[in-house]
């Protein structure tokens, strides 16, 4: 990944975290890894533990950011979440969300939060 894409991704994850906090979510951890799999954000809200995939783009030439969460990425999220649940003895309800972050050249941010985006 080149440096500008990495910076954009980091920026998007921070914006997504800020958005969730503003909505009353508690951020438990970010960038949690298990083997080759990663979960961008693990959060808690009401009776849920939420595993969040953040996709950030600077334009829609290749589609909306959330459209990049393909079957391979969904399966990786589920594997990582299963490991997180086991390792942390999670007994609450869990769900999988996607946060799509679109950033303009002027750093205007459009966030789209898709709850229950992935079924498991």
Residue, then its C-alpha position, 0 to 999 in steps of 0.5 A: x500500500x502506498x503512503x497516501x493510501x495508508x494515510x487516507x485509511x488511517x484518516x478514515x478509521x479515525x473519522x469512523x471512530x469519532x462518528x461512533x463515539x458521537x453516536x454513543x458507542x464505546x470503542x473497545x479496540x482498533x486494528x485488532x489482529x488475529x493471524x492474517x485477519x484484522x478488525x478495524x474497530x471493535x465497539x460496544x453499543x447498548x447490548x451489542x459488541x460490534x465488529x466494524x470494517x472501515x472502507x475509505x475512498x477519495x472518490x467513487x470512480x471504483x464504486x462506493x467504499x462499502x462495495x469493496x467489502x467482498x466475500x473474501x473480506x467478509x470471511x476474514x472479518x468473521x474469522x477474526x471476530x470468532x477469534x476475538x469472541x473466544x479470546x475475550x469470552x464475549x457473551x453479548x450479542x454481536x453484529x458486523x457493520x461497515x462504515x463507508x468514508x468518502x473524503x473529498x479533495x477539501x477533506x470534507x467527509x461523508x460517512x455511511x454507516x451500514x448496521x448488520x451489514x454481514x450476517x454470521 
